[in-house]
Amino acid sequence: EGSICTAQCNSGTAANGTFMCLSGKIRLKSVCQGQGVAMGDKVLFTLGVLASECPSPGQLRTFLANAMNVDIETVDGVFCEAGEHFALSEDDARLAGHPMARILTIGGEFNTPVDDPRDLLPRV
């Protein structure tokens, strides 16, 4: 989880790209020579949030694109994992309209349209 790795090529040549495990899923790609891969910059992220349920993948892409002020096509590989239930405070329950919420882990990838992917960091 969270480790950045590269493929081990039998030919002894260096692999192109890296991969990592993020929230239980392998992200990105590392390949040996002769196995084409499109190289580019991505920003991978996970966030912990409180909500009543996971949004649909389409809703989540829209939320994240709007929050980061990027085009929706740059948001890819979104996911939402619902964790345990917990009781909301009286004020929060009144605002939400129900007494319970869940801890959600959301995340995905930004195929960065910026010159330097680090330019997205202040927005996260």
C-alpha atoms as one frame of an Amber mdcrd trajectory, in Angstrom:
protein
   0.000   0.000   0.000   1.504   3.299  -1.133   4.811   1.853  -2.348   6.016
   2.924  -5.792   7.348  -0.010  -7.852   8.622  -0.779 -11.336   8.408  -3.903
 -13.462  11.390  -6.273 -13.391  12.349  -6.944 -17.023  13.850 -10.328 -17.955
  15.964  -8.631 -20.631  17.782  -6.591 -17.993  16.626  -3.290 -19.510  14.990
  -0.632 -17.392  11.192  -0.568 -17.285   9.139   2.425 -18.417   6.846   3.932
 -15.793   5.904   2.986 -12.258   2.912   1.501 -10.466   1.615   1.594  -6.933
  -1.116   0.188  -4.745  -3.540   2.879  -3.590  -6.591   1.985  -1.529  -6.241
  -1.686  -2.402  -6.053  -1.174  -6.173  -3.025  -1.135  -8.495  -2.691   2.264
 -10.155  -0.571   3.392 -13.097   1.572   1.074 -15.263   5.138  -0.154 -15.554
   6.123  -2.095 -18.674   9.204  -3.602 -20.257  10.592  -2.657 -23.655   8.348
  -3.802 -26.486   5.140  -3.383 -24.471   3.904   0.055 -25.520   2.711   2.454
 -22.885   1.664   6.077 -23.123   3.793   8.067 -20.705   2.362  11.096 -18.988
   1.868  12.783 -15.645  -0.836  11.771 -13.178  -1.716  12.866  -9.697  -3.183
  10.069  -7.550  -5.170  10.941  -4.464  -7.400   9.640  -1.701  -9.570  11.673
   0.639 -11.527  10.784   3.754 -15.017  12.303   3.882 -18.218  11.948   5.865
 -21.460  11.373   3.974 -24.608   9.274   4.007 -23.569   7.225   0.953 -21.112
   7.006  -1.930 -21.959   9.103  -4.974 -22.118   7.416  -8.363 -18.827   7.388
 -10.328 -20.236  10.030 -12.688 -21.261  12.294  -9.821 -17.897  11.807  -8.150
 -16.011  12.738 -11.352 -18.131  15.890 -11.647 -17.626  16.841  -7.970 -13.869
  16.364  -8.191 -13.475  18.193 -11.519 -15.460  21.153 -10.182 -13.596  21.202
  -6.865 -10.203  21.133  -8.604 -11.280  23.483 -11.405 -10.186  21.025 -14.126
 -11.938  19.584 -17.163 -13.936  16.435 -16.332 -11.956  14.409 -18.907  -8.821
  14.817 -16.779 -10.457  12.970 -13.846 -10.122   9.195 -14.165 -10.248   6.017
 -12.102 -12.523   7.440  -9.408 -13.644   5.226  -6.551 -15.585   5.437  -3.315
 -15.385   2.920  -0.486 -17.930   3.128   2.326 -16.627   2.512   5.821 -18.352
   2.189   9.149 -21.520   4.007  10.232 -21.454   6.517  13.053 -23.935   8.771
  14.795 -24.000  12.442  13.829 -24.180  15.195  16.401 -27.674  16.578  16.979
 -26.940  19.710  14.895 -25.380  17.739  12.024 -28.253  15.217  12.069 -30.761
  18.058  11.785 -28.864  19.516   8.788 -28.451  16.115   7.093 -32.023  15.022
   7.749 -30.935  11.701   9.304 -28.979  10.646  12.407 -26.283   8.476  10.819
 -23.394   8.939   8.356 -20.550   6.858   6.970 -16.833   7.374   6.694 -16.031
   7.301   2.968 -12.682   6.987   1.234 -12.810   8.594  -2.190 -10.038   8.910
  -4.705  -8.922   8.744  -8.279  -6.436  10.109 -10.763  -5.918  13.455 -12.447
  -4.350  13.176 -15.913  -2.728  16.546 -15.476  -3.342  19.177 -18.118  -0.866
  21.513 -16.411   2.808  22.010 -17.284   3.911  20.692 -13.894   1.696  18.246
 -11.901   2.891  19.906  -8.703   0.789  22.921  -9.724  -2.290  20.913  -8.648
  -1.006  20.415  -5.077  -2.174  23.793  -3.705  -5.706  22.912  -4.895  -5.808
  19.553  -3.079
